[in-house]
């Protein structure tokens, strides 16, 4: 929108043509000076010694390695070197979900990237592969493979799939997202709108860190809240699961979400790679992510208004207890209100979920509840959340 549209009456002053020509000349000169001063810092000095290191082994990512390969920039933009380094390890994923009522094939597409070129492990988003009856991975227009799902995690929107080949595939180097800074340049590589635009490269900056975004899950389960990297690098449908890369050619994020609404541009989000690494490793090791489990259901948050109206404390109202669960074994009952978890005051389910996520299966915790107006405390051993 033109800034003048904000005013009821637009200014209508005429300026002498000589003054306009003079201003255009001065603007051109100033623009040239700024471009000359800024361009070397953005694109690299032609005679500079900037380089990007590529590592052979993703297990030792973002560390100095005597086997690392040096890619000289030779006066080119760092983005060129990043695209040349990372691009070959970025793949297209086609999800065939079966047929609809009209017997038409239902399919969707996304992106992934290879983290182990010898074993064929590929990381992507869970929503890219959810509901798949068959997966097809495209390394190029002429090279495609069927893929198997190693494991999925809807809570973090991550998945690992695998392809089998007779050759070693290119793989990415995983970086350190904790070192990212707002304003730092990043590159997104993916397949927006499908294979027709495979390995499209877009650039931008880290717009913000630790953005809390709430999403609905592909399985229709409860909403999930993720802390994400915000970037203005263009992320479009089909980019999901692709890498967000720093200027050293290291993957620092997994492109996942774009705010798509009228009047909003340049707001894409990526899962920090540091958050993804332990999930990816556990999926490879177990085929799933093991999470602690209390064993309550039909729970409801007691809001401030409800607390005042019914004269009950804020917390989590327990609608039901799973038979044989840690909660039942400890003595927690339907109708209890959870107010503390291991010493932490709980008023919302998000707080309970966050406190629970800091523990592992087998940990012993203390849960405080209010029952019939009286505080009670229970010690329980966290179980493992059922996979279904």
C-alpha positions in Angstrom: 0.0 0.0 0.0 1.3 3.5 -0.9 2.0 5.5 2.2 -0.3 8.3 0.9 -3.3 5.9 1.1 -3.2 6.5 4.9 -4.2 10.1 4.4 -7.7 11.3 3.5 -6.3 14.0 1.2 -3.2 13.4 -0.8 -0.7 16.2 -1.1 -0.7 17.8 -4.6 2.2 20.2 -4.8 4.2 20.7 -7.9 7.9 21.0 -7.9 10.1 22.6 -10.5 11.6 20.1 -13.0 15.1 21.4 -12.4 14.9 20.6 -8.7 13.6 17.1 -9.5 16.5 16.4 -11.9 19.0 17.6 -9.4 17.5 15.4 -6.7 17.6 12.4 -9.0 21.2 13.0 -9.8 22.2 13.4 -6.1 20.3 10.2 -5.3 22.1 8.2 -8.0 25.5 9.4 -6.7 24.6 8.6 -3.1 23.2 5.2 -4.1 26.4 4.4 -6.0 28.6 5.3 -3.0 26.4 3.2 -0.6 26.4 0.3 -3.0 30.2 0.4 -3.4 30.7 0.5 0.4 28.1 -2.1 1.3 28.5 -4.7 -1.5 31.9 -6.1 -0.4 30.6 -6.8 3.1 27.5 -8.6 1.8 28.9 -10.5 -1.2 32.5 -10.9 -0.2 35.5 -9.0 -1.4 36.8 -10.3 -4.8 40.3 -10.7 -3.3 39.2 -11.9 0.1 40.0 -15.2 1.7 36.4 -16.1 2.7 35.7 -19.9 2.5 33.2 -22.5 3.5 34.2 -25.7 5.1 32.4 -29.0 4.2 32.6 -31.9 6.6 32.4 -35.5 5.7 30.7 -36.7 8.9 27.5 -35.2 10.2 28.1 -36.6 13.7 31.0 -34.1 14.1 29.1 -31.2 12.5 30.2 -27.6 13.0 33.6 -28.7 14.3 37.1 -28.3 12.8 38.0 -31.5 10.9 41.2 -32.4 9.2 39.2 -34.1 6.5 37.1 -31.0 5.8 36.9 -29.7 2.2 37.5 -26.0 1.6 35.4 -24.2 -1.0 37.0 -20.9 -2.1 34.5 -18.2 -3.0 36.7 -16.8 -5.8 34.9 -13.5 -5.8 31.4 -15.0 -6.0 28.6 -14.4 -3.6 28.7 -16.7 -0.5 25.2 -17.8 -1.5 26.6 -19.4 -4.7 29.0 -21.5 -2.7 26.3 -22.4 -0.1 23.9 -23.5 -2.9 26.7 -25.5 -4.6 27.6 -27.2 -1.3 24.2 -27.9 0.2 22.0 -28.2 -2.9 23.0 -31.7 -4.0 21.9 -33.1 -0.6 18.4 -31.5 -0.8 15.7 -33.8 -2.1 12.1 -33.6 -3.2 9.5 -35.8 -1.4 6.2 -36.8 -3.0 3.6 -38.3 -0.6 1.0 -40.5 -2.3 -1.9 -40.8 0.1 -4.2 -43.0 -2.0 -7.3 -42.1 -3.9 -10.3 -39.8 -3.1 -14.0 -40.4 -3.5 -13.6 -39.7 -7.3 -10.8 -42.2 -7.5 -8.3 -39.5 -8.2 -4.7 -39.9 -6.8 -4.2 -37.7 -3.7 -0.6 -36.5 -3.3 1.4 -33.8 -1.7 5.0 -32.7 -2.0 7.7 -31.4 0.3 11.4 -31.2 0.9 14.0 -33.1 2.8 17.8 -33.2 3.2 20.2 -36.1 3.5 22.1 -36.3 6.8 23.8 -39.7 6.2 24.9 -40.3 2.6 26.0 -43.9 3.3 22.8 -45.1 5.1 20.4 -42.9 3.1 18.8 -41.1 6.1 16.8 -38.0 5.2 15.2 -35.5 7.6 12.0 -33.7 6.9 8.8 -32.5 8.6 6.3 -34.9 10.0 3.5 -33.2 8.1 5.3 -33.8 4.8 5.1 -37.6 5.2 1.9 -37.9 7.4 -0.7 -40.3 6.0 1.6 -41.7 3.3 0.9 -44.9 1.6 3.9 -44.5 -0.6 6.8 -42.0 -0.6 8.9 -41.1 -3.6 12.2 -39.2 -3.1 13.7 -37.3 -6.0 17.4 -36.6 -6.1 17.1 -35.2 -9.6 14.6 -35.3 -12.5 16.0 -38.7 -13.6 16.9 -40.2 -10.2 14.1 -41.2 -7.9 13.8 -43.8 -5.1 11.0 -45.3 -3.0 11.5 -44.3 0.7 10.5 -45.9 4.0 9.5 -44.0 7.1 12.1 -44.7 9.9 10.0 -42.8 12.4 7.8 -39.7 13.0 7.2 -37.3 15.9 4.1 -35.1 15.6 5.0 -33.2 18.8 8.0 -31.6 17.1 6.8 -32.0 13.5 9.9 -34.0 12.6 10.4 -37.2 10.7 13.2 -39.4 9.3 12.9 -41.4 6.1 15.4 -43.7 4.4 16.3 -44.6 0.8 18.5 -47.5 -0.3 21.1 -47.0 -3.1 24.3 -48.6 -4.3 26.3 -45.4 -4.0 27.2 -42.8 -1.3 25.0 -39.8 -1.5 25.9 -36.2 -0.7 25.0 -35.1 2.8 24.6 -31.8 4.6 26.7 -30.5 7.5 24.6 -29.8 10.7 25.5 -26.5 12.4 24.9 -24.9 15.7 21.6 -22.9 15.9 22.5 -21.5 19.4 25.1 -19.3 17.7 22.6 -17.6 15.4 22.2 -13.9 15.7 19.3 -11.7 14.6 20.3 -10.1 11.3 22.6 -12.9 10.2 22.2 -14.0 6.6 20.6 -17.3 5.8 19.7 -19.4 2.8 16.6 -21.5 2.3 16.7 -24.4 -0.2 13.6 -26.4 -1.2 11.0 -27.4 -3.7 8.3 -24.7 -3.6 5.1 -25.8 -5.3 6.6 -29.2 -6.1 9.3 -30.8 -8.3 8.9 -28.2 -11.1 10.8 -25.7 -8.9 13.2 -28.2 -7.3 16.1 -26.9 -5.3 15.0 -23.3 -5.4 17.3 -21.0 -3.5 16.1 -18.0 -1.5 18.0 -15.7 0.8 17.2 -13.5 3.8 18.2 -12.9 7.3 17.3 -14.2 10.8 14.4 -11.9 11.7 14.0 -13.2 15.2 14.8 -16.1 17.5 12.7 -18.2 19.9 9.4 -17.2 18.3 6.7 -19.2 20.1 4.2 -20.5 17.5 1.2 -22.8 18.2 0.3 -25.2 15.4 -2.3 -27.9 14.9 -0.9 -31.4 14.3 -1.3 -33.3 11.1 -2.9 -36.2 13.1 -5.6 -34.0 14.4 -4.3 -34.3 18.0 -3.8 -31.5 20.5 -2.1 -28.3 19.3 1.7 -28.1 19.7 3.8 -25.1 20.6 7.3 -24.7 19.1 10.1 -22.2 19.6 11.2 -21.3 16.1 13.6 -19.2 14.1 11.8 -16.5 12.1 13.3 -15.6 8.7 12.3 -13.4 5.8 13.9 -15.9 3.3 10.9 -16.9 1.1 9.3 -20.1 2.3 6.4 -21.4 0.3 4.3 -24.6 0.1 6.6 -27.4 -0.8 9.6 -25.9 1.1 8.5 -27.7 4.3 11.3 -30.0 5.5 14.0 -28.2 3.6 17.2 -26.8 5.2 17.7 -23.3 6.5 21.5 -22.7 6.0 24.0 -20.2 7.4 26.6 -18.6 5.3 29.1 -21.3 6.3 27.0 -23.9 4.5 25.8 -25.5 7.7 22.1 -26.4 8.3 20.8 -24.4 11.3 17.1 -24.9 10.9 14.4 -27.0 9.2 11.9 -24.9 7.3 8.4 -25.7 8.6 5.9 -22.8 8.7 4.8 -19.7 6.8 2.2 -17.3 8.0 -0.1 -17.2 5.0 -2.6 -14.4 5.2 -3.5 -11.3 3.2 -1.1 -8.5 3.8 1.6 -10.6 5.4 4.9 -11.3 3.6 8.3 -12.5 4.6 7.3 -14.4 7.7 8.7 -17.9 7.6 9.7 -20.1 10.5 12.2 -23.0 11.0 12.8 -25.5 13.7 16.3 -24.8 15.3 18.6 -27.7 14.4 19.8 -27.9 18.0 16.2 -28.8 19.0 16.0 -31.3 16.2 19.2 -33.2 16.7 18.2 -35.3 19.7 14.8 -36.0 18.2 16.4 -37.1 14.9 18.9 -39.3 16.7 16.2 -41.0 18.9 14.1 -41.7 15.8 17.0 -43.3 14.1 17.9 -45.4 17.2 14.3 -46.3 18.3 12.0 -45.6 15.4 10.1 -43.2 17.7 10.5 -40.6 20.5 10.1 -41.9 24.0 8.2 -39.4 26.2 7.2 -39.4 29.9 3.6 -40.1 30.7 1.4 -39.3 33.8 -1.8 -40.9 32.6 -4.6 -38.3 32.8 -7.2 -37.4 30.2 -10.2 -35.1 29.6 -8.2 -32.5 31.5 -9.2 -28.8 31.5 -7.5 -25.6 32.6 -9.1 -23.8 35.5 -8.9 -20.2 34.3 -8.8 -17.1 36.5 -12.5 -16.4 35.9 -13.5 -20.0 36.8 -11.2 -19.9 39.9 -13.0 -16.7 41.1 -16.5 -17.9 40.2 -16.2 -21.4 41.8 -13.7 -20.5 44.5 -11.3 -23.2 43.4 -7.5 -22.8 42.7 -6.1 -22.3 39.2 -4.6 -25.5 37.7 -5.4 -28.6 35.6 -8.7 -30.3 36.3 -8.4 -34.1 35.9 -11.4 -35.4 34.0 -10.2 -39.0 34.0 -7.3 -41.3 34.9 -5.9 -44.0 32.6 -6.2 -47.5 34.3 -2.8 -48.8 35.3 -1.1 -45.5 34.6 1.4 -43.8 37.0 -1.3 -41.4 38.0 -3.7 -44.2 39.1 -1.0 -46.1 40.9 0.0 -43.0 42.8 -3.6 -42.3 43.9 -4.6 -39.4 41.7 -8.3 -39.4 41.0 -10.9 -37.9 38.6 -11.9 -34.5 39.9 -8.5 -33.6 41.3 -7.0 -30.2 40.4 -3.2 -30.4 39.7 -1.6 -27.3 41.1 2.1 -28.3 41.3 4.4 -30.6 39.4 7.8 -31.4 41.0 7.7 -28.1 42.9 6.6 -25.9 40.0 3.3 -24.0 40.2 1.0 -25.1 37.4 -1.8 -23.0 36.0 -2.0 -24.1 32.4 -1.5 -27.3 30.4 1.4 -25.6 28.5 3.1 -25.2 31.9 2.5 -28.8 32.8 3.7 -30.0 29.4 6.8 -27.9 29.7 7.6 -29.2 33.2 7.0 -32.8 32.0 9.3 -32.4 29.0 12.2 -31.7 31.3 12.0 -35.3 32.6 12.4 -38.7 31.2 10.7 -42.0 31.6 11.5 -43.5 35.0 12.0 -40.2 36.8 10.3 -39.9 40.2 8.3 -36.7 40.7 5.9 -35.2 43.2 2.5 -33.9 42.1 0.4 -31.7 44.3 -3.4 -31.6 43.8 -6.4 -30.0 45.5 -9.2 -32.5 46.3 -12.3 -31.4 48.2 -10.7 -28.2 49.1 -7.6 -29.8 50.6 -4.1 -30.0 49.3 -2.7 -33.5 48.8 0.7 -34.7 47.5 1.5 -37.8 45.5 4.8 -39.4 44.5 4.8 -41.2 41.2 7.3 -42.7 38.7 6.8 -41.4 35.1 5.8 -44.1 32.6 6.3 -44.1 28.8 3.6 -42.4 26.7 1.8 -45.0 24.6 2.8 -44.7 20.9 -0.8 -44.5 19.8 
